[in-house]
Amino acid sequence: QVQLVESGGGLVQPGGSLRLSCVASGSIFSIPTMGWYRQAPGKQRDFIARITSAGSTNYADSVKGRFTISRDNAKNTVYLQMNSLKPEDTAVYYCNATIVTSRIGAYWGQGTQVTVSS
């Protein structure tokens, strides 16, 4: 059974920084892609960033230049460094991964709350 567990959320002032982590565990053969989404109250879940096992990245326009995604393949872990945070970044942040076990599937973490407020 595969699990994704996020950590690192919290309360931060505007202009501050946070670093989210997400660890994948279970009977994993490979993880082609890992990424982050977020969902604000009353809104749909939106794509933030994605990284392949080779290190190729892409970002939503709303976070380009402020957020950086990275991963440690040996640890099955993906990170999201968030700088220059704004109140509109407030949301529940979800880790997402495409994982190959005996089959290939998409998996989600439970989410971690990020609140940007003074």
N, C-alpha and C positions, 0 to 999 in steps of 0.2 A: 504494500500500500504506500502510495506516494503522499507526502505532506509538504506544504510550503508554509513556513512560519516567518512572519514579518516582525521586525522590532525597530525601535528608534523614533517612533512618533512622540509627539508632545506639544507643549505650548511654547511658542516663541514670539518675540516681538517683531514687528515689521522691520525688514532689513537684515534680520538674523539668518542663521543657518541651522540646518538639521541634516543628519545622515541616516537614511533608512537602510536596513539590511533585510535580506530574505534568504533563508536557507532551505534547500530542497533535500528531503531525506526519503529513504525507501530503497526498493530494488530498482535502481536507476541504471540504465545502460548508457544513455547520453541525454544531453539537454541542448537541443539545437538553438532555441531562443529563450531568453528571459526578459521580462519587462515589467513596467509599472503602469497602472491605471489609477484614476482617482474619481471619487464620486462625492459631490457636494450635496447637502440636503435638498431634496426636491428636484435634483437634476440627474441626467443619465451618467453612466460610467464612461469616462473619457480616457483615451490613450494619452500617455505621457512620454514614454521612452521605451526603446527596445534595443537589445544587444544580442548578437549571434555568438556562437561558440568561438568564432574566428575574431571577434572583437568589432565587427561592423555595427554601427549605431545609427538610430534615427530618433528624432524628437518631434513632439508637437511644437508648433510655432509659439505657443504661449509660454514655453519654458526654455526655448533655445537661448543659450548664453547665460542662463542662470542655474540650470540643473545639469548634472553630469551622471550618466549611468556607467557602471563598470561591473566587472564580474571576476570571480576567482573560480576557475573551472575545477581546480583541485578540491575546492571546498563546496562545490555546488551552490555558490552564494552569489547573489547579485546585490549591488549597492545603488543607492540614489543619493548623491550629494546635492542638496538643495541650498542655494545661496540667494541672497537678496530677496528673501521671502516677502510676499505681499498678502494682505488680508484675503484676497481672492484665491489664494492657494489653499485656503482652509478646506479640508475634505478628508474623507477616509481614503487612504492610499492602499491599493491592492497590488500584490505581486502576482504575476502571471508567467507561466512557463509552458513551453511545449517539451514534453518529456517522453523519451523512448524507454519503455520497459519491455514487456512481451508484446506490446503494441505501442502506437504513438497516440498521445492524448494531450489535451490542454488542461492545465490545473491552475487553481486559484488559492491564494492564501486567505486568511480570515479578515485581513485588513488592519490597518493601524491609523489612529486618528492624528491628524496634524492640524493644529489650530494656530493661526497667525493673528495676534491681537495685542494691542497695547494695554 
